[in-house]
Amino acid sequence: MATPPPLSSQLAVNVLDAHSLLGAFGVLGVGVVLFAETGLLIGFFLPGDSLLFTAGLLCTGASDSGVHLSLGPLLVTAAVGALAGSQCGFLLGRKAGGALLARSRSPKLHEGARRAEELLDRYGHAKAIVLARFVPVVRTVLNPMAGALGVPARTFTLWQVAGGLVWSLGLTLGGYALGSSIPNVDTYLLPLIALIVVVSLLPVAAEVLRSRRAAKEAR
């Protein structure tokens, strides 16, 4: 059984760095970060995409970082954190309404709220809930927005589970697959993470282009 890292290293963790988070807290840290990012407005800055991808990579043993995770527990923890966080955010939004956002002074958070509301209006509940999973900040804000705007609980739960599983398991398994097939993958880690973030935005970009094309044809 692995020896837990010393308390001093946990206190010195950089919450914006996936390697630092995983080195300090391991698999448990993945669940906590995903819960905070998708369920609590204060977690909008956390690195969900890069954390999942890097965690999957570290399951292969191909990294020189000294951190090795187990794939099975990681997949379970990632899914539970992502799904429970989203549902918690929805319930908080239903109870607190817009008060949570009104208290925040973060321009980034308010911009995310605007984009989340646009997604819900433009694409409908099901598609917006799934697409939001792949957009940083929006995936944090859409959950309480959906609760505040009265999205039916059954509809929200169904589609947040579908989107949450595709997002959390897909990125984790993507990191694992690349780590298993590419030697010295640490050399390419930053470009790969950037690529994953860009690819995660493609569904939203495709929907925007499709909607604009449909609007032009309707004129």
C-alpha positions as CSV (number, residue, x, y, z in Angstrom):
1,M,0.0,0.0,0.0
2,A,1.4,3.4,-1.0
3,T,2.5,5.7,1.8
4,P,0.5,8.9,1.9
5,P,2.4,12.1,1.1
6,P,3.5,14.2,4.0
7,L,1.1,16.8,5.3
8,S,3.5,19.6,4.3
9,S,3.3,18.6,0.6
10,Q,-0.5,18.5,0.7
11,L,-0.6,22.0,2.2
12,A,1.8,23.3,-0.5
13,V,-0.3,21.9,-3.4
14,N,-1.0,24.1,-6.4
15,V,-4.7,23.7,-7.1
16,L,-4.2,24.9,-10.7
17,D,-1.7,22.2,-11.6
18,A,-3.0,18.7,-12.3
19,H,0.3,17.0,-11.4
20,S,0.5,18.8,-8.1
21,L,-3.1,17.9,-7.2
22,L,-2.6,14.2,-8.1
23,G,0.7,14.0,-6.3
24,A,-0.8,15.3,-3.1
25,F,-4.2,13.7,-3.1
26,G,-4.2,10.9,-5.6
27,V,-7.5,9.4,-6.8
28,L,-9.5,10.9,-4.0
29,G,-8.4,14.4,-5.1
30,V,-9.9,13.8,-8.5
31,G,-13.3,13.2,-7.0
32,V,-13.1,16.2,-4.8
33,V,-11.9,18.5,-7.5
34,L,-14.6,17.4,-10.0
35,F,-17.3,17.8,-7.3
36,A,-16.1,21.3,-6.5
37,E,-15.8,22.3,-10.2
38,T,-19.2,21.0,-11.2
39,G,-21.1,21.6,-8.0
40,L,-19.8,24.7,-6.3
41,L,-19.5,28.1,-8.0
42,I,-16.2,28.7,-6.1
43,G,-14.7,25.8,-8.1
44,F,-15.0,27.3,-11.5
45,F,-11.2,27.9,-11.8
46,L,-10.2,24.2,-11.1
47,P,-8.5,22.2,-13.9
48,G,-11.1,19.5,-14.6
49,D,-10.1,18.6,-18.2
50,S,-6.4,18.5,-17.6
51,L,-6.8,16.7,-14.3
52,L,-8.8,13.9,-15.9
53,F,-6.5,13.5,-18.8
54,T,-3.3,13.6,-16.6
55,A,-4.8,11.1,-14.1
56,G,-5.6,8.7,-16.9
57,L,-2.0,9.0,-18.2
58,L,-0.6,8.4,-14.7
59,C,-2.4,5.0,-14.6
60,T,-0.1,3.7,-17.3
61,G,3.2,4.1,-15.4
62,A,4.6,5.9,-18.4
63,S,5.2,9.2,-16.6
64,D,8.4,10.0,-14.8
65,S,6.6,12.0,-12.1
66,G,6.6,9.2,-9.6
67,V,2.9,9.2,-9.2
68,H,1.0,6.1,-10.2
69,L,-2.8,5.7,-10.0
70,S,-5.1,2.7,-10.4
71,L,-7.5,2.9,-13.4
72,G,-10.5,1.2,-11.9
73,P,-10.8,3.3,-8.7
74,L,-10.0,6.4,-10.8
75,L,-12.9,5.8,-13.2
76,V,-15.3,5.3,-10.3
77,T,-14.1,8.3,-8.4
78,A,-14.1,10.6,-11.4
79,A,-17.7,9.6,-12.4
80,V,-19.0,9.9,-8.8
81,G,-17.4,13.3,-8.4
82,A,-18.7,14.7,-11.7
83,L,-22.2,13.4,-11.3
84,A,-22.7,14.2,-7.6
85,G,-21.2,17.7,-8.1
86,S,-23.5,18.5,-11.0
87,Q,-26.6,17.3,-9.1
88,C,-25.5,19.3,-6.1
89,G,-25.1,22.4,-8.2
90,F,-28.6,22.0,-9.6
91,L,-30.2,21.6,-6.2
92,L,-28.3,24.7,-4.9
93,G,-29.6,26.7,-7.9
94,R,-33.1,25.5,-7.3
95,K,-33.0,26.7,-3.7
96,A,-30.9,29.8,-3.9
97,G,-31.8,31.0,-7.4
98,G,-29.7,33.8,-8.7
99,A,-28.5,34.9,-5.3
100,L,-25.4,32.8,-5.6
101,L,-24.3,34.5,-8.7
102,A,-25.4,38.0,-7.5
103,R,-22.9,37.7,-4.6
104,S,-20.0,36.9,-6.9
105,R,-17.8,39.7,-8.2
106,S,-15.9,37.5,-10.7
107,P,-16.4,38.7,-14.4
108,K,-15.4,35.3,-15.6
109,L,-18.1,33.6,-13.6
110,H,-20.7,36.1,-14.8
111,E,-19.6,35.5,-18.4
112,G,-20.0,31.8,-17.8
113,A,-23.5,32.3,-16.5
114,R,-24.4,34.3,-19.6
115,R,-23.1,31.6,-21.9
116,A,-24.9,28.9,-19.8
117,E,-28.2,30.7,-20.2
118,E,-27.6,31.1,-23.9
119,L,-27.0,27.4,-24.3
120,L,-30.2,26.6,-22.5
121,D,-32.2,29.0,-24.6
122,R,-30.6,28.1,-27.9
123,Y,-30.3,24.3,-27.8
124,G,-32.9,23.2,-25.3
125,H,-32.4,21.5,-22.0
126,A,-31.0,18.1,-23.1
127,K,-28.4,19.3,-25.6
128,A,-27.3,22.2,-23.5
129,I,-26.7,20.1,-20.4
130,V,-24.5,17.7,-22.4
131,L,-22.6,20.3,-24.3
132,A,-21.9,22.4,-21.1
133,R,-19.8,19.5,-19.7
134,F,-17.1,20.2,-22.3
135,V,-16.8,24.0,-21.7
136,P,-14.8,25.2,-18.7
137,V,-16.6,27.6,-16.4
138,V,-19.9,26.9,-18.2
139,R,-20.0,23.4,-16.8
140,T,-19.8,25.0,-13.4
141,V,-22.4,27.6,-13.9
142,L,-25.0,25.8,-16.0
143,N,-26.0,23.4,-13.2
144,P,-27.2,26.1,-10.7
145,M,-28.6,28.1,-13.7
146,A,-30.7,25.0,-14.7
147,G,-32.0,24.8,-11.2
148,A,-32.8,28.5,-10.9
149,L,-34.6,28.5,-14.4
150,G,-36.8,25.6,-13.4
151,V,-35.4,22.8,-15.6
152,P,-37.3,19.6,-14.6
153,A,-35.3,17.6,-12.2
154,R,-35.8,14.3,-14.2
155,T,-34.6,15.9,-17.4
156,F,-31.6,17.5,-15.8
157,T,-30.6,14.3,-14.0
158,L,-30.9,12.1,-17.1
159,W,-28.8,14.4,-19.3
160,Q,-26.2,15.4,-16.8
161,V,-25.5,11.7,-16.1
162,A,-25.1,11.1,-19.8
163,G,-22.9,14.1,-20.4
164,G,-21.0,13.6,-17.1
165,L,-20.1,10.0,-17.9
166,V,-18.9,10.8,-21.5
167,W,-16.8,13.7,-20.2
168,S,-15.2,12.2,-17.1
169,L,-14.7,8.6,-18.4
170,G,-13.8,9.8,-22.0
171,L,-11.0,12.2,-20.9
172,T,-9.6,9.7,-18.4
173,L,-9.6,6.8,-20.9
174,G,-8.1,9.1,-23.5
175,G,-5.2,9.9,-21.2
176,Y,-4.8,6.2,-20.4
177,A,-4.8,5.2,-24.1
178,L,-2.2,7.8,-25.1
179,G,0.0,7.0,-22.1
180,S,-0.1,3.4,-23.1
181,S,0.8,3.9,-26.7
182,I,3.3,6.9,-26.7
183,P,6.8,6.4,-25.2
184,N,8.1,9.3,-23.0
185,V,4.6,10.9,-23.1
186,D,5.7,13.4,-20.5
187,T,7.5,15.3,-23.2
188,Y,4.3,16.0,-25.0
189,L,2.0,16.4,-22.0
190,L,1.3,20.1,-22.3
191,P,0.6,20.1,-26.0
192,L,-1.7,17.1,-25.5
193,I,-3.6,18.7,-22.7
194,A,-4.1,21.8,-24.9
195,L,-5.3,19.6,-27.7
196,I,-7.8,17.9,-25.4
197,V,-9.2,21.2,-24.3
198,V,-9.6,22.3,-28.0
199,V,-11.2,19.1,-29.0
200,S,-13.6,19.3,-26.0
201,L,-14.9,22.6,-27.5
202,L,-15.6,21.2,-30.9
203,P,-19.1,20.0,-30.1
204,V,-20.1,23.5,-29.1
205,A,-18.4,25.1,-32.1
206,A,-20.2,22.6,-34.4
207,E,-23.6,23.5,-32.8
208,V,-22.9,27.2,-33.2
209,L,-22.0,26.8,-36.9
210,R,-25.0,24.6,-37.5
211,S,-27.4,27.1,-35.9
212,R,-26.0,30.0,-37.9
213,R,-26.3,28.0,-41.1
214,A,-29.9,27.2,-40.2
215,A,-30.7,30.8,-39.4
216,K,-29.3,32.0,-42.8
217,E,-31.3,29.4,-44.7
218,A,-34.5,30.5,-42.8
219,R,-34.1,34.1,-44.0
